[in-house]
Amino acid sequence: MEADTVGADVAPDIEIASHSGLSDPDASRALEPATPLMRDADPSGVIGEILEGARTFVGADAAFVSEFRDQRQVFRWVNGDADSFGLRIGGSVPLARSYCRELITGRLSGTIPDTRHDAVAQILDVTMREGIGAYVAAPIVRRDGSLFGTLCAISHEAHPGLDERHGRFLSFLARLVSDHVTRIGVDDGHHLAIVHKVRSTLDDIGAIRVALQPIVNLGSAEVFGEEALARFGDGGSPDRWFGDAWEAGLGKELELAAVRAAWPMAETIPEHAFLALNVSPETIMSPRLEEAWGDVDPHRIVLEITEHRHVKDYAELCRALRPLRKRGVRLAVDDAGAGFASLNHILALSPDIIKLDVSTRFLAHGVRGADRGDGRRRGDRNPSRARSIADPRDPVRTRLPVRSPAGDDGERAMTMKVAVVEDDPAIGPMLKHLLTLEGFQVTVVPDGNLAVSMLRTGGYRAAVLDVMLPGKDGLEILREVRETAATRRLPVVMLTAKTDDATTWEGWKAGANYFLKKPFDPDELVRVLRSIIE
């Protein structure tokens, strides 16, 4: 699919065929009570998560949301192996004789397990050109009844197991997308502006500059590594740049561009030192990662998994890391010791290097830019972000700051009364300790059956529920809490190690206020609890 830019505002006047087989009243009714989590979340980010859920549920190679504008199909969000189908965010193809046009007019089924056995699919040029073997899709209709576009999931190989169940599920997801598309207001150009900004950077080889932050051995004061930090021409925060890129569906592409910009810096640092770069799990699992670092010695490469992206599947990530580590690439984990989440990271990934955030010591004396040789750029010093690394070859002990409990303000503690329903003998006490330090009054209950009666009578301001519990699971407890007048409005945060979207949908429908996937940032839990209590 050759992409070109489209900026027209006119959507084609297409009537959705009533016999397309995609209308699902049950899914529509299930959607009516919009959940608090989805109302409060970033709409563009939610659409990305919806696409991930659609692709995973269908078992497709790629999924996308497209908009119909000026007789063209414009790709707004993509997920999965989009490159292999020629899908590019902001790109477009003629709407005429496309799968989605035929779907909307009713000539093409919304669920095609094998395109070789579908007469309409076989006569469409795109079937052979892009190698489409299976297809599931649903129309996206705005609240005013006008057609926005389509939600599609496609694969190169046939999927004999696809049936109307998958079509109905995508119809349900298309309704969710419609709600968020309305909130985003794609027509106002915001999304396109982000795409244009990131695309312009990707197309400009010199747009990403690299600064090096030294990593120091506390015992010898030796610099034994450098962390590569991306800097952008407009002076904007790297966090904002990468956040925008992920919002636009271009996060992996921007990270790979940063990798390509960083690896030449390996020639500017001592031979014994390594070069560390922050990458997401998605980028690590991309086959293009090794291509990005070229002929750099793998033994000098350290991949640091960024804390900004959740690890959705540790088994899959470890499989992707295995051949890299055999070649000599090392792995670093950040925020070690910052709650049980980081401990889970360490146990799952077995890193070679453990990084510590230390606010009480100035360990990184400035940032060295590519154009400054060995000179230090004083203006880039930031003690609050200074870092040390625990090197397994020469471990050092570092005194970490200790937070004191909130004090003797018993009245405030009572107003911050929280129930933690968690059966893990390690996680429960850790959560109690952490939240107590933050001024909460915490009760830990390890059993689901006891939790229901406790929540009804305990006068709690919020509850933290693990999904997997003995007796009654977290979802059952949540449903009973919502059915009881005394706890119907009780804010509930769900904790889950499950990665399937079905669990999340069930939690939203049952009335969860927030979902945190394990492993998670304990500070985020504190922020969430404070926001829903105060």
ABEGO torsion letter per residue (X at the ends): XBBBBBABABBBBBBBBAAAGABBAAAAAAAABBBAAAAABBAAAAAAAAAAAAAAAAGBABBBBBBBBGGBBBBABBBEBAAAAGBBBGBBBBABGBAAAAAAAGABBABBABAAABAAAAABAAAAAAGBABBBBBBBBBAAGBBAEBBBBBBABBBAABBAAAAAAAAAAAAAAAAAAAAAGAAAGAAAAAAAAAAAAAABAAABBBBBBBBBBAAAGBBABBBBBBBBAAGBBAAAAAAAAAAAGAAAAAAAAAAAAAAAAAAABBAABBBBBBBBAAAAABAAAAAAAEABBAAABBBBBBAABBBABAAAAAAAAAAAAAAGBBBBBBGBGBEAAAAAAAAAAGBABBBBBBAABBABBEBBBAAAEABBBAAABBAAABBBBBBAABBBBBBBBBBBBAEABAAAAAAABBBBBBABAAAAAAAAAAAAAAGBBBBBBABAAAAAAAAAAAGBABBBBBABBBGBBAAAAAAAAAABAAAAABBBBBBBABABAAAAAAAAAAGBABBBBOBBBAAAAAAAAAAAAX
